[in-house]
Amino acid sequence: MNKINGFDILEIAEKFGTPIYVYDAKKIKENYSKLYSSFSNYFEKFTIHYSLKANSNIHILKILKNLGAGADCSSPIELNLALNSGFDPTKIIYTGNFESSEDLREITRYNIKINLDDITSYFRLKEICSPNFVSFRVNPGIGKGGFEGITTGGTDAKFGVPYELIPQAYKTAKSDGVNNFGVHIMTGSNILEPFYFAEVLDKLFKIVGNVFKELDIQPRYIDIGGGFGIPYTETDKELEIDFTAKLIADVFFENTRKFELGIPELKIEPGRYLIGNAGYLITKITGIKNGYKKFIGVDAGMNIFPRPALYGAQHKVTLYKKEVPNQIVQVCGQICENSDILAKNVAIPEPKEGDILVFHNAGAYCYSMASNYNGRLLPAEVLLDQKPLLIRKRQTFEDILETMRFE
Ligand SMILES: Cc1ncc(COP(=O)(O)O)c(C=O)c1O
């Protein structure tokens, strides 16, 4: 592959340097409209809250805001980035984990709906304000994700209120005088099976349906989180998003009718689905080693591209202007850890030092997870829209030193 959104990869590398993250604006817009049109076929009251944790560059946030998306934040800084990008507070939700009193104090400065991770979070919130709206994240006792690290439901998951405690949680809030409610569930990320979304939603109604009916609660919204997957490997099948939306709608309307819950808004919090396949990491080959295996070194590493080391994730690899794979190699970073193998046993064309090597599907959970480990600097980011636009400067040694200067 030689071009991204019509722009020559080598020209981008020469103009902005490597390693560099680039994002295809056209692809982001296509992803959004595909998701939006699938769900709007079935739901009138429905909001897409883009999950900032996937990628929180404000230039990307602005694209999504202009398309009509809301935002889903998981920390006060993400919240401030969303506000800074112009999202209306009424279109921002907050879904955190172990929300501290400090975090809750910051969040409650704005009119943001919060999905509370535990009943103890509710107690901390009550010490700060008298909430007029409460939503709990439910752990339904089951979970599924692309990897163990991104499975967020079930008995090993640290997220959400265990479902057995849900009646108590809503009863407590109701008896405190709270009159407006929502509910949240998300049991894992990178799911490619449509039926799983419907199964989890069905489970949610089994948990909250009667509780809401007994407490005379008609929830303002039902938030099913993110988790909509993308194919990373050749054997991964694309998630059939229209079919997924239909299955979700069938369960949603059957159960809201059955439990007399009115017509709540459906909220979803996609991250990966909107940005994952729109991002690329462009690197340069720094060395080729014929060791016990053939190792190809690039000028990036697990510090800026952590998914392979963190989860064993696989990303497609291509070389600029070289098409025919003729060997199996290990593509490595420069970090002093043997987990810094960025692509294991991948087939690539004949490489040479200085070649441009591109990792695909690098838009989500890549830059947003980057660190300075081994003293390696954070790369720049470029948005490929009408023309290539630098949307984040490359970090410098001065930037690092600045945080340690006290005189
Ligand atoms: C609460 C919550 N919402 C949304 C997301 C985004 O998930 P995804 O990128 O799989 O859509 C996550 C990811 O972990 C999450 O924990």
The ligand as a Gaussian input file, in Angstrom:
#p B3LYP/6-31G(d) Opt

LIG

0 1
 C      -17.150000       2.283000      29.532000
 C      -16.564000       2.174000      28.188000
 N      -17.216000       2.762000      27.170000
 C      -16.709000       2.706000      25.911000
 C      -15.539000       2.040000      25.629000
 C      -15.058000       1.991000      24.208000
 O      -14.982000       0.709000      23.782000
 P      -14.718000       0.334000      22.260000
 O      -13.510000       1.068000      21.825000
 O      -14.560000      -1.130000      22.275000
 O      -15.936000       0.758000      21.486000
 C      -14.842000       1.393000      26.663000
 C      -13.594000       0.663000      26.397000
 O      -13.036000      -0.033000      27.170000
 C      -15.380000       1.463000      27.982000
 O      -14.748000       0.873000      29.005000

